[in-house]
Amino acid sequence: MQDNNYKGQNLRGHSFKNKDLTAGDFTDCDLRGVDFSGCDLLNVKFCNAKMGHTKKTGLAILLFKLLLGFVGGFIVTIGNFFIWSIARDILRSFEIDSTINRPMGSVSIDNIIFIH
């Protein structure tokens, strides 16, 4: 049986891919960016271990989210422009004679301003 005692070690960025780590001890270890894919982690201790993404990975995720936000905002803006353009053309197709006597307080189509 192999020794799985890594107590207190700095294992940042290490790969344990497809290893049997049964009953291992990672107490007080720095495990940021460690690859545990395919590992057997039965009865493994992770007390006070530091885990998560490295700063580089976190920054890459943040930049990707910002890019998705900008792309989504751009798509929504373009979509709104086309919808309002179509609506404006449809409303303009209903030619309303502004010389007709209308009740006080009514609004004709030529009084509406479309901003896009």
N, C-alpha and C positions, 0 to 999 in steps of 0.2 A: 504494500500500500504506500502511496506517495504522501509526502508531507504537504498539507495544505494550510500551514500556519504562516500567514502573511501579516501578522499583528504589527500595527504601527508603521508600516512601510509606505513609501511614496510610489504608487503604482500608476501614476497619471499616464494615460495614453497606452497602457499595456494591453496586450491581447491574450485572452484565455480561451479563444475560440475552440469549440468542440472538446474541451477538457473536462475531466471528471473532478469536480471540486467538492464532492460530498464531504460534509462535516468540516468544511474549511473555516478559518477564522480571519476575517478582514477587519477586526476591531481597530478603530482609530487610524484607518488607512485613508489615503487620498486616492479616490477611485474615479476622478473626473476624466471622462473620455475613455474609460476602460471598455473593451469589447467582451461581453459575456455571451455572445450568441452561440447557441448550441451546447451550452454548458449544463451539467447536472449540478444544481445548486441546492440539493436536499440537505437540510440542517446546517446551512451556512450562517455564520454570525456576521452581521454588518453593524455592530454597535458603534455609534459615534463616527461612522465613516462619512467622508465628504464625497458626495456624488453629484452628477449633473454634467452639463456641457462645458467644454472648455470655452474660454473667451472668444477664440477664433470661430468656433462653431456657433456660439450664441450671436456673434456679430453677423455671420452669414445668414442665419435664420431671420434676424431683424431686417437686414437689407432685402431679403426675399419677400418678407411681409410688406415692407414699404413699397416695393415694386408692384406687388399684387394690388395694393391699395390704389396706387396711381393709375394702373391699367384699368381697374374697375371703375374709378372715378371718371376716367376719360371715356370709357364705353358708355357710361350712364349719361354723360354730357352730350355725346354725339347722338345717342338715342333720343334724348329730350329735344335736341335741335330738329331732328327729322320728324318727330311726332308733332311738334308745334308748327313746323313748316307745312305738313299735310293738313293739320287742323285749320291753319290760316287760309290755305287754298280752298278748302271745303267751305269755310264760312264766307269767303269772298265770292264763291259761286252763287250764293243766295243774294242776288242783287236786290236791295231794299231801297225803294225810292224815298229819299229823305225829305221830299216835299209834301208827303202825305201828312195830313193833320193827325197827330197822335195825342193820346191823353197826356196830361201834364206829368212829368217825371219819367216818361218812358225813354229808353235808350235805343238808338239805331246802331246797326253794325258799323257804320262809319265813325262812330265815337269810341270804338274799342281800339286800344293800342296794343299790339303784340310785340313783346320784347323777347329776343332770343339771343 
